[in-house]
């Protein structure tokens, strides 16, 4: 770490300069969205870390509004798709159109060819549509017929779903859930925040955000985040946390072996490192601390740890088990 000190000082100075853009983005979003700092911070983190975000919460918590506001504050293309049971893959990806005049096929691109895609109520679409997203989310490309078309850079799926209404919904395939960097649990605002919402929104048109950051800025911030220092001990801590969800006995968590059916995939390791670097960047630091991992970890792991029937019988959630992992695994 001492050898890294001069480079880290230079990096921290650059982070201090670049953070002005992020402050502008936060302020612009804050003009529209009252409270929900956790949700806004994670949306910005996902944007910089190049990770898709799944937001789960009951209706009326500004999930859709927050995504639309962040998208509007970024000077880039945006598309919203309302997922419904009758949605078809072609409605999302596009299709080939036959032109009899020339006896050829041409491509009509769908709404997925954008920078930020809002997949509203994503769990209302059937498996065929969900599977159509897999290639786009992982490889940033879409195959139509015999053509493979690259997606925009940046490309991000920001999806919402309602956890309480199950009629007319379809569980997301595990392969798709794993492609989301974060799964956020969006909660109610505080009393004071609710009072501000009442004063700001009742009887008048909502504020419209102004674009304050460009795709080039996002790519620049991604490069900066990649340079944030990740010590070998922090790397070991990340790997140990992920392995503790797969082999709890190895870390003194024998009880969890009966409560976890499947642990986190290697994507969790990659995403934890990426997200922790961005979390450090947002905090104005040029290095990752164990607290960055602990803060960002539950959002990366909660949808990757599959609990057993025994855990459900004990009214335990994946959040409970992830919390126990973080409380037990040794911190460097």
Buried (B, 14 or more C-beta within 10 A) or exposed (E): EEEEEEEBEEBBEEBEEBBEBBEBBBEBBBBBBBBBEEBBBBBBBBBBBBBBBBBBBEEEBBBBBBBBBBBBBBBBBBBBBEBBEEBBBBBBBBBBEEEEEEEEBEBEEBBBBBBBBBBBBBBBBBEEBBEBBBBBBBEBEBEBEEEEBEBBEBBBBBBBBBEEEEEEBBEBBEEBBBBBBBBBBBEEBEEEBEEBBEEBBEEEEEBEBEEBBEBEBBBBBBEBBBBBBBBEEBBEBBBBBBBBBBEBEEBEBEEBEEBBEEBBBEBBBBBBBBBBBBBBBBBEBBBBBBEBBBBBBBBBBBBBBBBBEEBEEEEBBBBBBBBBBBEBBEBE
